[in-house]
Each structure stands twice: as C-alpha cells, then as structure tokens.
C-alpha cells in the first residue's frame, strides 16, 4: 500500500467520525490533505520518471462535484467533494468514476433501507462512510 493511500484511509476514518457526529467535514484540513496527496503523487511520478499528469485529470469528477455543491447550495457538501477529489487523485480518471459509483451505490442501498424502515424524513445522511466504502471496495477489487 502506498503512503498516499494510507494517509487517505486514515483521514477518511477521522472524517467518518466528524461527519456522523457533527454533519460536517473539516474544510481546511481536507484541503491540506489534498495538497499533501497531490505533492506526494507528483514526487512519486518524478522519482519513477513517469511525469505524466494523467492523475491531474482524476480531479475532474471532484471539480464537477464542487460545482454541483455550489449550484445546489451544498446539497452535496464541499467537504464531500474535496474528499472524493483526494481519493480519486491516486487513480486514473476512469477509476475515479468507479469510486464515485461505488460510493453512490452504497448510499443508495442505505437510503432504501431507511425508506423500508419508515424513516423517510428529509434528514441529511453522512456521505463520508460511503466514500470510504467505495474507495475501499475499489482498492480491494484492484488487487
């Protein structure tokens, strides 16, 4: 397991706690982690003489989500978008979409369970646990 992936997994565990407890994700620490992961990826590409910037394109799905966050008055939170961008930067653009699809799939299953139980209120649900599950599923299937 690479260092950026380990950092992401540990940070996601921290964010799961804050998202469930406070319904927020720390914004500035998430940006700092994104910057650290970006620098580590650049350093890794430079050391391996593979300085293609394909991983930069992996930020596009996260940027689209950030735009949707802005347009929907944070129905999708900025923190969720930044965390997804951080997860996706370690993969290719196509794999980024796979991570997002897994995350949305897990959240849809949870929402269906809530509806079946009769909890059909318009409460918000924490999305970070589903980002974590989507990223973990991707990593496990990638091996």
C-alpha positions as a Markdown table, in Angstrom:
| # | Residue | x | y | z |
|---|---|---|---|---|
| 1 | Unk | 0.0 | 0.0 | 0.0 |
| 2 | Unk | 1.4 | 3.4 | -0.9 |
| 3 | Unk | 1.8 | 6.2 | 1.5 |
| 4 | Unk | -0.9 | 8.5 | -0.1 |
| 5 | Unk | -3.5 | 5.7 | 0.0 |
| 6 | Unk | -2.7 | 5.0 | 3.7 |
| 7 | Unk | -3.0 | 8.7 | 4.5 |
| 8 | Unk | -6.3 | 8.9 | 2.7 |
| 9 | Unk | -7.7 | 5.8 | 4.5 |
| 10 | Unk | -6.7 | 7.2 | 8.0 |
| 11 | Unk | -8.1 | 10.6 | 7.2 |
| 12 | Unk | -11.4 | 9.1 | 5.9 |
| 13 | Unk | -11.7 | 7.3 | 9.2 |
| 14 | Unk | -11.4 | 10.6 | 11.1 |
| 15 | Unk | -13.9 | 12.3 | 8.7 |
| 16 | Unk | -16.4 | 9.4 | 9.2 |
| 17 | Unk | -16.5 | 10.3 | 12.9 |
| 18 | Unk | -16.9 | 14.0 | 12.3 |
| 19 | Unk | -19.4 | 13.6 | 9.5 |
| 20 | Unk | -21.7 | 11.3 | 11.6 |
| 21 | Unk | -21.3 | 13.3 | 14.8 |
| 22 | Unk | -21.4 | 16.9 | 13.6 |
| 23 | Unk | -22.6 | 16.5 | 10.0 |
| 24 | Unk | -19.6 | 18.4 | 8.9 |
| 25 | Unk | -16.2 | 17.7 | 7.4 |
| 26 | Unk | -13.2 | 19.8 | 8.4 |
| 27 | Unk | -12.7 | 22.0 | 5.3 |
| 28 | Unk | -9.2 | 23.3 | 5.7 |
| 29 | Unk | -7.6 | 20.1 | 6.9 |
| 30 | Unk | -9.2 | 18.4 | 3.9 |
| 31 | Unk | -7.6 | 20.9 | 1.5 |
| 32 | Unk | -4.3 | 20.4 | 3.3 |
| 33 | Unk | -4.6 | 16.6 | 2.9 |
| 34 | Unk | -5.5 | 17.1 | -0.8 |
| 35 | Unk | -2.4 | 19.3 | -1.2 |
| 36 | Unk | -0.2 | 16.7 | 0.5 |
| 37 | Unk | -1.5 | 13.9 | -1.6 |
| 38 | Unk | -1.0 | 15.9 | -4.7 |
| 39 | Unk | 2.6 | 16.7 | -3.8 |
| 40 | Unk | 3.2 | 13.0 | -2.9 |
| 41 | Unk | 1.8 | 11.9 | -6.3 |
| 42 | Unk | 4.0 | 14.5 | -8.1 |
| 43 | Unk | 7.0 | 13.3 | -6.2 |
| 44 | Unk | 6.3 | 9.7 | -6.9 |
| 45 | Unk | 5.8 | 10.3 | -10.6 |
| 46 | Unk | 9.1 | 12.3 | -10.7 |
| 47 | Unk | 11.1 | 9.6 | -8.9 |
| 48 | Unk | 9.7 | 7.0 | -11.3 |
| 49 | Unk | 10.5 | 9.1 | -14.3 |
| 50 | Unk | 6.8 | 8.9 | -15.2 |
| 51 | Unk | 5.9 | 12.5 | -15.1 |
| 52 | Unk | 2.6 | 12.2 | -16.9 |
| 53 | Unk | -0.1 | 14.4 | -15.5 |
| 54 | Unk | -2.9 | 11.9 | -16.1 |
| 55 | Unk | -3.6 | 11.9 | -12.3 |
| 56 | Unk | -4.5 | 15.6 | -12.5 |
| 57 | Unk | -7.4 | 14.7 | -14.8 |
| 58 | Unk | -8.7 | 12.5 | -11.9 |
| 59 | Unk | -9.6 | 15.7 | -10.2 |
| 60 | Unk | -12.2 | 16.5 | -12.8 |
| 61 | Unk | -15.0 | 14.4 | -11.2 |
| 62 | Unk | -14.3 | 16.1 | -7.8 |
| 63 | Unk | -14.4 | 19.5 | -9.5 |
| 64 | Unk | -17.7 | 18.7 | -11.1 |
| 65 | Unk | -19.0 | 17.7 | -7.7 |
| 66 | Unk | -17.7 | 21.0 | -6.3 |
| 67 | Unk | -19.6 | 22.8 | -9.0 |
| 68 | Unk | -22.7 | 20.9 | -8.1 |
| 69 | Unk | -22.2 | 21.7 | -4.5 |
| 70 | Unk | -22.2 | 25.4 | -5.4 |
| 71 | Unk | -25.2 | 25.1 | -7.7 |
| 72 | Unk | -27.3 | 23.2 | -5.2 |
| 73 | Unk | -26.5 | 25.3 | -2.1 |
| 74 | Unk | -24.4 | 22.4 | -0.7 |
| 75 | Unk | -26.8 | 19.6 | -1.1 |
| 76 | Unk | -23.6 | 17.8 | -1.8 |
| 77 | Unk | -21.2 | 19.3 | 0.7 |
| 78 | Unk | -17.9 | 20.9 | -0.3 |
| 79 | Unk | -16.1 | 18.6 | 2.1 |
| 80 | Unk | -17.5 | 15.5 | 0.4 |
| 81 | Unk | -16.3 | 16.9 | -3.0 |
| 82 | Unk | -12.9 | 17.6 | -1.6 |
| 83 | Unk | -12.6 | 14.1 | -0.1 |
| 84 | Unk | -13.7 | 12.5 | -3.3 |
| 85 | Unk | -11.1 | 14.5 | -5.2 |
| 86 | Unk | -8.5 | 13.4 | -2.7 |
| 87 | Unk | -9.4 | 9.7 | -3.1 |
| 88 | Unk | -9.5 | 10.0 | -6.9 |
| 89 | Unk | -6.2 | 11.7 | -7.3 |
| 90 | Unk | -4.4 | 8.4 | -6.7 |
| 91 | Unk | -6.1 | 6.7 | -9.6 |
| 92 | Unk | -7.0 | 7.3 | -13.2 |
| 93 | Unk | -9.9 | 9.4 | -14.3 |
| 94 | Unk | -12.0 | 6.3 | -15.2 |
| 95 | Unk | -11.2 | 4.7 | -11.8 |
| 96 | Unk | -12.3 | 8.0 | -10.2 |
| 97 | Unk | -15.8 | 7.4 | -11.7 |
| 98 | Unk | -15.8 | 3.9 | -10.4 |
| 99 | Unk | -15.1 | 5.1 | -6.9 |
| 100 | Unk | -17.9 | 7.6 | -7.1 |
| 101 | Unk | -20.3 | 5.0 | -8.5 |
| 102 | Unk | -19.4 | 2.6 | -5.6 |
| 103 | Unk | -20.0 | 5.4 | -3.1 |
| 104 | Unk | -23.3 | 6.3 | -4.6 |
| 105 | Unk | -24.4 | 2.7 | -4.8 |
| 106 | Unk | -23.7 | 2.2 | -1.1 |
| 107 | Unk | -25.5 | 5.3 | -0.1 |
| 108 | Unk | -28.5 | 4.3 | -2.3 |
| 109 | Unk | -28.7 | 0.9 | -0.5 |
| 110 | Unk | -28.6 | 2.7 | 2.8 |
| 111 | Unk | -31.3 | 5.1 | 1.7 |
| 112 | Unk | -33.5 | 2.2 | 0.6 |
| 113 | Unk | -33.1 | 0.5 | 3.9 |
| 114 | Unk | -34.1 | 3.8 | 5.7 |
| 115 | Unk | -37.2 | 4.0 | 3.4 |
| 116 | Unk | -38.2 | 0.4 | 4.2 |
| 117 | Unk | -37.8 | 1.0 | 7.9 |
| 118 | Unk | -40.1 | 4.0 | 7.5 |
| 119 | Unk | -37.5 | 6.7 | 8.1 |
| 120 | Unk | -38.4 | 8.8 | 5.0 |
| 121 | Unk | -37.7 | 12.2 | 6.5 |
| 122 | Unk | -35.6 | 14.7 | 4.6 |
| 123 | Unk | -32.7 | 14.4 | 7.0 |
| 124 | Unk | -29.3 | 14.5 | 5.6 |
| 125 | Unk | -27.1 | 11.4 | 5.8 |
| 126 | Unk | -23.4 | 11.3 | 6.3 |
| 127 | Unk | -21.8 | 10.6 | 2.9 |
| 128 | Unk | -18.2 | 10.0 | 4.1 |
| 129 | Unk | -18.8 | 6.4 | 5.2 |
| 130 | Unk | -20.0 | 5.7 | 1.7 |
| 131 | Unk | -16.9 | 7.4 | 0.2 |
| 132 | Unk | -14.8 | 5.2 | 2.5 |
| 133 | Unk | -16.6 | 2.1 | 1.4 |
| 134 | Unk | -16.4 | 3.0 | -2.2 |
| 135 | Unk | -12.7 | 3.7 | -2.0 |
| 136 | Unk | -12.0 | 0.5 | 0.0 |
| 137 | Unk | -14.1 | -1.6 | -2.5 |
| 138 | Unk | -12.1 | -0.1 | -5.4 |
| 139 | Unk | -8.8 | -0.8 | -3.7 |
| 140 | Unk | -9.8 | -4.4 | -2.8 |
| 141 | Unk | -11.1 | -5.1 | -6.4 |
| 142 | Unk | -7.9 | -3.5 | -7.8 |
| 143 | Unk | -5.7 | -6.1 | -6.1 |
